[in-house]
Amino acid sequence: MNASNVWFLTVGSAAALTHMAVFALVQHRMWPELANALGFGIAFFVSFAGHRCLSFKDAGTSVATSLGRFAVTALAGFASNELVFVLLLRGLALPALLALFAALVFAAGQTFVLSRFWAFRR
């Protein structure tokens, strides 16, 4: 495993923990789907900064280009996250944090591929 993959896992884990922490703090005050969206919104900034500065520091794109592409990548990841989350939460009646964890893991693979080969293309 090379250094950029280690950084990707580290940054992704930090962003996922941020996402889950925000979700856990606000889930009792709003619909779980909205708490998931809020967690995503805050974790987005952790993720972009970490990936730009650590995972893909040798990116061949400008910060503005990477930000725009990463926003598309992250929104695609969030769309799949929210879909899996709702299916697990509402369809299978899993506990909210377990459903969120599974959805985050599912979306992580998609985000890695799009980040590596498009958003932060080398």
MODELLER restraints for C-alpha pairs under 7 A, 6 or more apart:
rsr = mdl.restraints
at = mdl.atoms
rsr.add(forms.Gaussian(group=physical.xy_distance, feature=features.Distance(at['CA:4:A'], at['CA:55:A']), mean=4.61, stdev=0.5))
rsr.add(forms.Gaussian(group=physical.xy_distance, feature=features.Distance(at['CA:4:A'], at['CA:56:A']), mean=6.47, stdev=0.5))
rsr.add(forms.Gaussian(group=physical.xy_distance, feature=features.Distance(at['CA:5:A'], at['CA:55:A']), mean=6.82, stdev=0.5))
rsr.add(forms.Gaussian(group=physical.xy_distance, feature=features.Distance(at['CA:7:A'], at['CA:54:A']), mean=6.04, stdev=0.5))
rsr.add(forms.Gaussian(group=physical.xy_distance, feature=features.Distance(at['CA:7:A'], at['CA:55:A']), mean=4.78, stdev=0.5))
rsr.add(forms.Gaussian(group=physical.xy_distance, feature=features.Distance(at['CA:8:A'], at['CA:51:A']), mean=6.56, stdev=0.5))
rsr.add(forms.Gaussian(group=physical.xy_distance, feature=features.Distance(at['CA:8:A'], at['CA:55:A']), mean=4.99, stdev=0.5))
rsr.add(forms.Gaussian(group=physical.xy_distance, feature=features.Distance(at['CA:11:A'], at['CA:47:A']), mean=6.17, stdev=0.5))
rsr.add(forms.Gaussian(group=physical.xy_distance, feature=features.Distance(at['CA:11:A'], at['CA:50:A']), mean=5.57, stdev=0.5))
rsr.add(forms.Gaussian(group=physical.xy_distance, feature=features.Distance(at['CA:11:A'], at['CA:51:A']), mean=6.50, stdev=0.5))
rsr.add(forms.Gaussian(group=physical.xy_distance, feature=features.Distance(at['CA:12:A'], at['CA:47:A']), mean=6.43, stdev=0.5))
rsr.add(forms.Gaussian(group=physical.xy_distance, feature=features.Distance(at['CA:15:A'], at['CA:43:A']), mean=4.96, stdev=0.5))
rsr.add(forms.Gaussian(group=physical.xy_distance, feature=features.Distance(at['CA:15:A'], at['CA:46:A']), mean=5.62, stdev=0.5))
rsr.add(forms.Gaussian(group=physical.xy_distance, feature=features.Distance(at['CA:15:A'], at['CA:47:A']), mean=5.33, stdev=0.5))
rsr.add(forms.Gaussian(group=physical.xy_distance, feature=features.Distance(at['CA:16:A'], at['CA:43:A']), mean=6.99, stdev=0.5))
rsr.add(forms.Gaussian(group=physical.xy_distance, feature=features.Distance(at['CA:16:A'], at['CA:104:A']), mean=6.90, stdev=0.5))
rsr.add(forms.Gaussian(group=physical.xy_distance, feature=features.Distance(at['CA:18:A'], at['CA:43:A']), mean=5.58, stdev=0.5))
rsr.add(forms.Gaussian(group=physical.xy_distance, feature=features.Distance(at['CA:19:A'], at['CA:39:A']), mean=4.20, stdev=0.5))
rsr.add(forms.Gaussian(group=physical.xy_distance, feature=features.Distance(at['CA:19:A'], at['CA:40:A']), mean=5.57, stdev=0.5))
rsr.add(forms.Gaussian(group=physical.xy_distance, feature=features.Distance(at['CA:19:A'], at['CA:42:A']), mean=6.95, stdev=0.5))
rsr.add(forms.Gaussian(group=physical.xy_distance, feature=features.Distance(at['CA:19:A'], at['CA:43:A']), mean=5.22, stdev=0.5))
rsr.add(forms.Gaussian(group=physical.xy_distance, feature=features.Distance(at['CA:20:A'], at['CA:39:A']), mean=6.61, stdev=0.5))
rsr.add(forms.Gaussian(group=physical.xy_distance, feature=features.Distance(at['CA:22:A'], at['CA:39:A']), mean=4.99, stdev=0.5))
rsr.add(forms.Gaussian(group=physical.xy_distance, feature=features.Distance(at['CA:23:A'], at['CA:35:A']), mean=5.14, stdev=0.5))
rsr.add(forms.Gaussian(group=physical.xy_distance, feature=features.Distance(at['CA:23:A'], at['CA:36:A']), mean=5.77, stdev=0.5))
rsr.add(forms.Gaussian(group=physical.xy_distance, feature=features.Distance(at['CA:23:A'], at['CA:39:A']), mean=5.37, stdev=0.5))
rsr.add(forms.Gaussian(group=physical.xy_distance, feature=features.Distance(at['CA:26:A'], at['CA:35:A']), mean=6.02, stdev=0.5))
rsr.add(forms.Gaussian(group=physical.xy_distance, feature=features.Distance(at['CA:27:A'], at['CA:35:A']), mean=5.35, stdev=0.5))
rsr.add(forms.Gaussian(group=physical.xy_distance, feature=features.Distance(at['CA:56:A'], at['CA:120:A']), mean=6.18, stdev=0.5))
rsr.add(forms.Gaussian(group=physical.xy_distance, feature=features.Distance(at['CA:58:A'], at['CA:122:A']), mean=6.73, stdev=0.5))
rsr.add(forms.Gaussian(group=physical.xy_distance, feature=features.Distance(at['CA:59:A'], at['CA:120:A']), mean=5.12, stdev=0.5))
rsr.add(forms.Gaussian(group=physical.xy_distance, feature=features.Distance(at['CA:59:A'], at['CA:121:A']), mean=5.86, stdev=0.5))
rsr.add(forms.Gaussian(group=physical.xy_distance, feature=features.Distance(at['CA:59:A'], at['CA:122:A']), mean=4.95, stdev=0.5))
rsr.add(forms.Gaussian(group=physical.xy_distance, feature=features.Distance(at['CA:60:A'], at['CA:120:A']), mean=6.90, stdev=0.5))
rsr.add(forms.Gaussian(group=physical.xy_distance, feature=features.Distance(at['CA:60:A'], at['CA:121:A']), mean=6.04, stdev=0.5))
rsr.add(forms.Gaussian(group=physical.xy_distance, feature=features.Distance(at['CA:60:A'], at['CA:122:A']), mean=4.92, stdev=0.5))
rsr.add(forms.Gaussian(group=physical.xy_distance, feature=features.Distance(at['CA:61:A'], at['CA:120:A']), mean=6.48, stdev=0.5))
rsr.add(forms.Gaussian(group=physical.xy_distance, feature=features.Distance(at['CA:61:A'], at['CA:121:A']), mean=6.93, stdev=0.5))
rsr.add(forms.Gaussian(group=physical.xy_distance, feature=features.Distance(at['CA:66:A'], at['CA:119:A']), mean=5.29, stdev=0.5))
rsr.add(forms.Gaussian(group=physical.xy_distance, feature=features.Distance(at['CA:66:A'], at['CA:120:A']), mean=5.80, stdev=0.5))
rsr.add(forms.Gaussian(group=physical.xy_distance, feature=features.Distance(at['CA:69:A'], at['CA:119:A']), mean=4.67, stdev=0.5))
rsr.add(forms.Gaussian(group=physical.xy_distance, feature=features.Distance(at['CA:70:A'], at['CA:115:A']), mean=6.70, stdev=0.5))
rsr.add(forms.Gaussian(group=physical.xy_distance, feature=features.Distance(at['CA:70:A'], at['CA:119:A']), mean=5.15, stdev=0.5))
rsr.add(forms.Gaussian(group=physical.xy_distance, feature=features.Distance(at['CA:73:A'], at['CA:111:A']), mean=6.23, stdev=0.5))
rsr.add(forms.Gaussian(group=physical.xy_distance, feature=features.Distance(at['CA:73:A'], at['CA:114:A']), mean=6.05, stdev=0.5))
rsr.add(forms.Gaussian(group=physical.xy_distance, feature=features.Distance(at['CA:73:A'], at['CA:115:A']), mean=6.73, stdev=0.5))
rsr.add(forms.Gaussian(group=physical.xy_distance, feature=features.Distance(at['CA:74:A'], at['CA:111:A']), mean=6.62, stdev=0.5))
rsr.add(forms.Gaussian(group=physical.xy_distance, feature=features.Distance(at['CA:77:A'], at['CA:107:A']), mean=5.10, stdev=0.5))
rsr.add(forms.Gaussian(group=physical.xy_distance, feature=features.Distance(at['CA:77:A'], at['CA:110:A']), mean=6.41, stdev=0.5))
rsr.add(forms.Gaussian(group=physical.xy_distance, feature=features.Distance(at['CA:77:A'], at['CA:111:A']), mean=5.73, stdev=0.5))
rsr.add(forms.Gaussian(group=physical.xy_distance, feature=features.Distance(at['CA:80:A'], at['CA:107:A']), mean=6.07, stdev=0.5))
rsr.add(forms.Gaussian(group=physical.xy_distance, feature=features.Distance(at['CA:81:A'], at['CA:103:A']), mean=4.79, stdev=0.5))
rsr.add(forms.Gaussian(group=physical.xy_distance, feature=features.Distance(at['CA:81:A'], at['CA:104:A']), mean=5.94, stdev=0.5))
rsr.add(forms.Gaussian(group=physical.xy_distance, feature=features.Distance(at['CA:81:A'], at['CA:106:A']), mean=6.93, stdev=0.5))
rsr.add(forms.Gaussian(group=physical.xy_distance, feature=features.Distance(at['CA:81:A'], at['CA:107:A']), mean=5.45, stdev=0.5))
rsr.add(forms.Gaussian(group=physical.xy_distance, feature=features.Distance(at['CA:84:A'], at['CA:103:A']), mean=5.31, stdev=0.5))
rsr.add(forms.Gaussian(group=physical.xy_distance, feature=features.Distance(at['CA:85:A'], at['CA:99:A']), mean=5.39, stdev=0.5))
rsr.add(forms.Gaussian(group=physical.xy_distance, feature=features.Distance(at['CA:85:A'], at['CA:100:A']), mean=5.61, stdev=0.5))
rsr.add(forms.Gaussian(group=physical.xy_distance, feature=features.Distance(at['CA:85:A'], at['CA:103:A']), mean=5.27, stdev=0.5))
rsr.add(forms.Gaussian(group=physical.xy_distance, feature=features.Distance(at['CA:88:A'], at['CA:94:A']), mean=5.75, stdev=0.5))
rsr.add(forms.Gaussian(group=physical.xy_distance, feature=features.Distance(at['CA:88:A'], at['CA:99:A']), mean=5.47, stdev=0.5))
rsr.add(forms.Gaussian(group=physical.xy_distance, feature=features.Distance(at['CA:89:A'], at['CA:95:A']), mean=6.56, stdev=0.5))
rsr.add(forms.Gaussian(group=physical.xy_distance, feature=features.Distance(at['CA:89:A'], at['CA:96:A']), mean=6.02, stdev=0.5))
rsr.add(forms.Gaussian(group=physical.xy_distance, feature=features.Distance(at['CA:89:A'], at['CA:99:A']), mean=5.74, stdev=0.5))
